[in-house]
Amino acid sequence: MRQETLQLLEELTQIDGVPGFEDRVRDFMRDRLQGLGEFEEDNLGSLICKKAGKNEHPRIIIPAHMDEVGFMVKDITDDGYIRFAPLGGWLDQVLLGHVVSVKTHKGDLDGVIGCTPPHVMPREERDKVVRRKKMFIDVGARDKKHAQQKLGVRIGDPIVPQEKFRRLGDGKHLLAKAWDDRVGCALMIEVLQALQKIAHPNTVYGVGTTQEEVGTRGAKTAAVVVNPDFCIVLEVGLATDVPGIEGEVKVEMGKGPVIYFLDAGTIAHHRFNDFVLDVAAKKKIPHQLSLMEGGATDARPISLHARGVPSVFPGVPARYIHSHAGIIHTADYDATLKLVVEVVKALSPAAAEKLMRG
């Protein structure tokens, strides 16, 4: 992996942007995409960058969602502790003890997610999962008045997990927050950069979508702006090469992108999926195959736009998504980038007509 890519991944994952509060991510992406195409935004804040090729059609939308899972301030107790609601899907058991940042109108406020200490819990409660509604965030406030007036905490403030970017073990495993889906954002930027030097027989729309984690909302409005013919979703996949997972297709880190035949919101267009697999085979790009029965992607609303948009989902395998820290592998990122660029190069008007008609 290039050093420039590592720097891009670090910078993207360290930006805070939960659903509905993607502004800083959008600003960063607009800056990195400057000069690569024509910009437009929808009314929910999705960023659209049009890269014209040889032909107006097929129009290929390449979405990557800018938001990450996080929380929102729900209430402040009289003692100054913050009660919070989730933005996106969380398992309660991964929350406790993690550092978060409350984004107030007076600035960022660090805190930690806490609960009643086990030392004073009834014995029968100690082995049970502590539920989110019994948790709180401690920001060091003296009381409710201090939290509100001095520290600036308000109901509705976004709350973002905090975790440093780091290289693990062999240097090819990368740990950070927000891989879901800043890895897709980085890929989208680098796909458009690569297309500056490559002739492609179509028009490409790189899209940073909003509010994916709360119902793939920005993808629906962005599709109206783009009116695409095909969709290639850039997302994380689910690595299943960890202890305790049974009954699932094994998806391994370092073995290339995982090409999904379905997720919980979309059945991949089978002719388009075959097209992608043929390109991967021809270019000798490593890849894996799987299904994802839980969790949907931006393909869900885009595939249903207008008369329908054939969609595929090549995911970068990731461990521990929807928690404070996840892991990806550099080889998987590089292979996914190569695959998407090669698919774009191959998707000519004639190829598109064949895919549409069978």
Buried (B, 14 or more C-beta within 10 A) or exposed (E): BEEEBBEBBBBBBBBBBBBBBBBEBBEBBBEBBEEBBEEBBBEBBBBBBBBBBEBEBBBBBBBBBBBBBBBBBBEBEEEBBBBBBBBBEBEBEBBBEBEBBBBBEEEEBEBBBBBEEEEEBEEEEEEEEBEBEEBBBBBEBEBBEBBBEEBBBEEEBBBBBBBEBEBEEEEBBBBBBBBBBBBBBBBBBBBBBBBEEEEBBBBBBBBBBBBBBBBBBBBBBBBEBBEBBBBBBBBBBBBBEEEEEEEEEEBBBBBBBBBBBBBEBBBBBEBBBEBBBEBBEEBEBBBBEBBBEEBBBBBBBBBBBEEEBBBBBBBBBBBBBBBBBBBBBBBBBBBBBBBBBBBBBBBBBEBBEEBBEE
